[in-house]
Amino acid sequence: MQDHFNEYEHTGHGVKGFLLGALLGGLVGAGAMLLMAPQSGQRTRNQIRDKSLELREQTVAGIEDAVAHTKAKAGQITADVKEKAAELQQRGQKIVRDQKERWSPVVEAGQKAVQGNGA
């Protein structure tokens, strides 16, 4: 189960890196576009707007994918925890039954000894 937590933590860092990279890449691309292609102000504004919308759509898609992946991982971790809890509960019940079977004759003998001394 520890592997799931480690994988989850690693996945979380990858998503942050992806989103940061997408944002920085978009900004660098927009800046390079302004420096490399002299053109009219209106045309430049239109290109900036279009690139901004494209970057926004890519970021939203990346976030939606990350959220879906995180939900799936969380569901898997929850299922694993429930399975382990059920296993531990069964083991605990078995230990209690075994100990009860082991000590039951001793308790009965003690009860008989107490009753025999008291009569």
Phi, psi and omega in degrees: 000327177303326178299322178297317180295317179297317179295320179297314179298316181298318180298319179300319179291324179296321180294315179299317180297319179298312182296318178297317179297319179296317180294311180296319178299319178295318180293317178297317179298318179295318179296317179297322180298318180295321183284327189267341186233086177293129180202183183295153180299318181296317180296318178297316178298320178296317179295318178298316179299314181297316179294322178297317178296319179296315179297319178299315180297319178295319180294316179299316179298318178297318179294316179299319177297317180296319179295316179297317179296317180296318178297318179296316179296317180298319177297319179294317179296318178299316179298319179296318179296317179298319179296315179296320179297318178296319178298316180295321178297316179296318178297318179298317179296321179295317179299317179298315179298315180298316180293323178296316178296323182291317185266349181302313178298324179294316179296315179298318178296320178296318179298316179296321179295319179294318180293321180294324180283331183276343184274000000 
